[in-house]
């Protein structure tokens, strides 16, 4: 079981996230995000990692879960502070220049939820009309050296979503799985509108700098 420390920190973070949602002033919301939520997620991760070690998990397993070398994690633990695993810049080392953007994460989450919908509510409007566009989006995620296929596939999902919006039931009439998928569909559209240009610019900068290989490499 997680430790009391880990539980307490997650409850604290939940309270702060709810507080940030109630703040309508962008400056006030940024203050809570930068001053409380972002730093304290690092502490929550530290205690979760310590719980993993207490249960006998290997550093290799923990490293695979959080996506960073175990040496990096150990150094942060030994420093006595929070643990951060997300890089502030695009990663030239992995050549996955936008893997940490909200758009990529929303696309991954959508694929998982649509898979659940296909199994549990296959006759839903959402599954019938959006399953194929979402599958094409998942295929496009594989190519990371060129963002165009992924971005175009995302736009296709958003277009399909808006085309059937009038045909789906109201949220309270949807199945749990269909409602869950629409939550991420809305998130995907918002992220697409916000992130598309930044992803394209990042790709252009890294490509011009020789940090992204040609397709034939």
C-alpha positions as CSV (number, residue, x, y, z in Angstrom):
1,X,0.0,0.0,0.0
2,X,1.1,3.6,-0.5
3,X,2.5,5.4,2.5
4,X,0.6,7.9,4.5
5,X,3.0,10.6,3.2
6,X,2.1,9.8,-0.4
7,X,-1.6,9.7,0.3
8,X,-1.4,13.1,2.1
9,X,0.5,14.7,-0.7
10,X,-1.9,13.6,-3.3
11,X,-4.8,14.9,-1.3
12,X,-3.0,18.2,-0.9
13,X,-2.4,18.4,-4.7
14,X,-6.0,17.6,-5.4
15,X,-7.1,20.5,-3.1
16,X,-4.7,22.8,-4.9
17,X,-5.8,21.8,-8.4
18,X,-9.4,22.4,-7.4
19,X,-8.4,25.8,-6.0
20,X,-6.6,26.6,-9.3
21,X,-9.7,25.7,-11.3
22,X,-11.8,28.2,-9.2
23,X,-9.3,31.0,-10.0
24,X,-10.4,32.9,-13.1
25,X,-7.5,35.4,-13.1
26,X,-4.6,33.9,-15.2
27,X,-2.0,35.4,-13.0
28,X,-3.4,33.9,-9.9
29,X,-3.7,30.5,-11.6
30,X,-0.1,30.7,-12.8
31,X,1.0,31.5,-9.3
32,X,-0.7,28.4,-7.8
33,X,0.7,26.2,-10.6
34,X,4.2,27.5,-10.3
35,X,4.4,27.9,-6.6
36,X,2.4,24.9,-5.3
37,X,1.2,22.3,-7.8
38,X,4.3,21.9,-10.0
39,X,6.8,21.7,-7.0
40,X,4.6,19.5,-4.9
41,X,4.1,16.9,-7.7
42,X,7.9,16.3,-7.4
43,X,7.5,15.5,-3.7
44,X,4.5,13.2,-4.4
45,X,6.6,11.4,-7.0
46,X,9.5,11.1,-4.6
47,X,7.4,9.4,-2.0
48,X,5.7,7.2,-4.5
49,X,9.2,6.0,-5.6
50,X,10.2,5.4,-2.0
51,X,7.0,3.3,-1.6
52,X,8.1,1.3,-4.7
53,X,11.5,0.7,-3.2
54,X,9.9,-0.3,0.1
55,X,7.9,-3.0,-1.7
56,X,11.1,-4.4,-3.2
57,X,10.8,-3.0,-6.8
58,X,14.1,-2.8,-8.7
59,X,15.6,0.4,-9.9
60,X,15.2,-0.9,-13.4
61,X,11.5,-1.3,-13.0
62,X,11.1,2.1,-11.4
63,X,13.1,3.7,-14.2
64,X,10.9,2.1,-16.8
65,X,7.8,3.4,-15.1
66,X,8.9,7.0,-14.8
67,X,10.9,7.1,-18.0
68,X,14.3,8.3,-16.7
69,X,17.6,6.6,-16.0
70,X,17.8,5.2,-12.5
71,X,21.0,7.1,-11.9
72,X,19.1,10.4,-12.4
73,X,16.4,9.3,-10.0
74,X,18.9,8.2,-7.4
75,X,20.8,11.5,-7.6
76,X,17.6,13.4,-7.0
77,X,16.6,11.2,-4.1
78,X,20.1,11.5,-2.5
79,X,19.8,15.3,-2.8
80,X,16.9,15.1,-0.4
81,X,14.4,17.1,-2.5
82,X,11.6,16.4,-5.0
83,X,12.0,14.2,-8.0
84,X,11.3,15.6,-11.5
85,X,11.3,13.5,-14.6
86,X,10.0,15.8,-17.3
87,X,12.5,17.7,-19.4
88,X,12.0,21.4,-19.8
89,X,13.0,21.3,-23.5
90,X,12.5,19.0,-26.4
91,X,14.8,16.0,-26.2
92,X,17.4,15.9,-28.9
93,X,18.8,12.8,-27.3
94,X,15.7,10.7,-28.0
95,X,14.8,12.7,-31.1
96,X,11.3,12.7,-29.8
97,X,10.9,16.4,-29.9
98,X,7.3,16.8,-28.7
99,X,6.6,13.6,-26.8
100,X,5.8,15.5,-23.6
101,X,3.3,18.0,-25.1
102,X,-0.3,17.8,-23.9
103,X,-1.3,17.0,-27.4
104,X,0.8,13.8,-27.6
105,X,-0.5,12.8,-24.2
106,X,-4.1,13.4,-25.1
107,X,-3.7,11.4,-28.2
108,X,-2.3,8.4,-26.3
109,X,-5.0,8.6,-23.7
110,X,-7.7,8.8,-26.4
111,X,-6.4,5.6,-28.0
112,X,-6.7,3.8,-24.7
113,X,-10.2,5.0,-24.0
114,X,-11.4,4.3,-27.5
115,X,-10.1,0.8,-27.2
116,X,-12.1,0.4,-24.0
117,X,-15.2,1.8,-25.7
118,X,-14.8,-0.6,-28.7
119,X,-14.9,-3.5,-26.2
120,X,-17.7,-2.3,-23.9
121,X,-20.0,-0.1,-26.1
122,X,-19.3,-1.0,-29.8
123,X,-22.6,0.2,-31.0
124,X,-22.1,3.7,-29.7
125,X,-22.1,6.6,-32.2
126,X,-18.6,7.5,-31.0
127,X,-17.2,4.1,-31.7
128,X,-18.9,3.7,-35.1
129,X,-17.7,7.1,-36.5
130,X,-14.5,7.8,-34.6
131,X,-12.8,4.4,-34.2
132,X,-11.0,4.5,-37.6
133,X,-9.8,8.1,-37.4
134,X,-8.4,7.4,-33.9
135,X,-6.7,4.2,-35.1
136,X,-5.0,6.3,-37.9
137,X,-3.9,8.8,-35.2
138,X,-2.3,6.0,-33.2
139,X,-0.4,4.8,-36.3
140,X,0.8,8.3,-36.9
141,X,2.1,8.6,-33.4
142,X,4.9,6.1,-34.3
143,X,6.7,8.5,-36.5
144,X,8.5,11.1,-34.4
145,X,11.0,12.6,-36.8
146,X,8.2,14.5,-38.8
147,X,5.2,15.9,-37.0
148,X,3.1,16.4,-40.1
149,X,1.4,12.9,-40.2
150,X,0.6,13.1,-36.5
151,X,-0.8,16.7,-36.7
152,X,-2.8,15.9,-39.8
153,X,-4.3,12.8,-38.2
154,X,-5.2,14.8,-35.1
155,X,-7.0,17.3,-37.3
156,X,-8.9,14.5,-38.9
157,X,-10.1,13.2,-35.5
158,X,-11.2,16.7,-34.5
159,X,-13.1,17.1,-37.7
160,X,-14.8,13.7,-37.3
161,X,-15.6,14.6,-33.7
162,X,-17.3,17.9,-34.7
163,X,-19.1,16.2,-37.6
164,X,-20.9,13.7,-35.2
165,X,-21.3,16.1,-32.2
166,X,-25.0,16.5,-33.0
167,X,-25.6,12.8,-33.2
168,X,-24.2,11.7,-29.8
169,X,-26.4,11.5,-26.7
170,X,-26.2,14.1,-24.0
171,X,-23.4,13.4,-21.5
172,X,-25.8,12.1,-18.8
173,X,-27.3,9.7,-21.4
174,X,-23.9,8.3,-22.6
175,X,-22.4,5.2,-21.3
176,X,-19.5,5.6,-18.9
177,X,-17.0,4.6,-21.7
178,X,-18.5,6.9,-24.3
179,X,-18.5,9.8,-21.9
180,X,-14.9,9.1,-21.0
181,X,-13.8,9.2,-24.6
182,X,-15.5,12.5,-25.2
183,X,-13.7,14.0,-22.3
184,X,-10.4,13.3,-24.0
185,X,-11.7,14.3,-27.4
186,X,-12.5,17.7,-26.1
187,X,-9.0,17.8,-24.5
188,X,-7.4,16.7,-27.8
189,X,-9.1,19.5,-29.7
190,X,-8.1,22.2,-27.2
191,X,-4.5,20.9,-27.3
192,X,-4.4,20.7,-31.1
193,X,-5.5,24.4,-31.4
194,X,-2.9,25.4,-28.9
195,X,0.1,23.1,-29.6
196,X,0.1,22.6,-33.4
197,X,2.1,25.7,-34.3
198,X,4.6,25.3,-31.5
199,X,5.3,21.7,-32.5
200,X,5.8,22.7,-36.1
201,X,8.2,25.5,-35.0
202,X,10.2,23.1,-32.7
203,X,10.6,20.6,-35.5
204,X,11.8,23.3,-38.0
205,X,14.3,24.6,-35.5
206,X,15.8,21.2,-34.7
207,X,15.7,20.1,-38.3
208,X,17.6,23.2,-39.4
209,X,20.1,22.6,-36.7
210,X,20.7,19.0,-37.9
211,X,19.3,17.5,-34.7
212,X,16.7,15.4,-36.6
213,X,17.8,12.8,-39.1
214,X,16.6,12.5,-42.6
215,X,14.0,9.9,-43.3
216,X,16.6,7.7,-45.0
217,X,18.9,7.7,-41.9
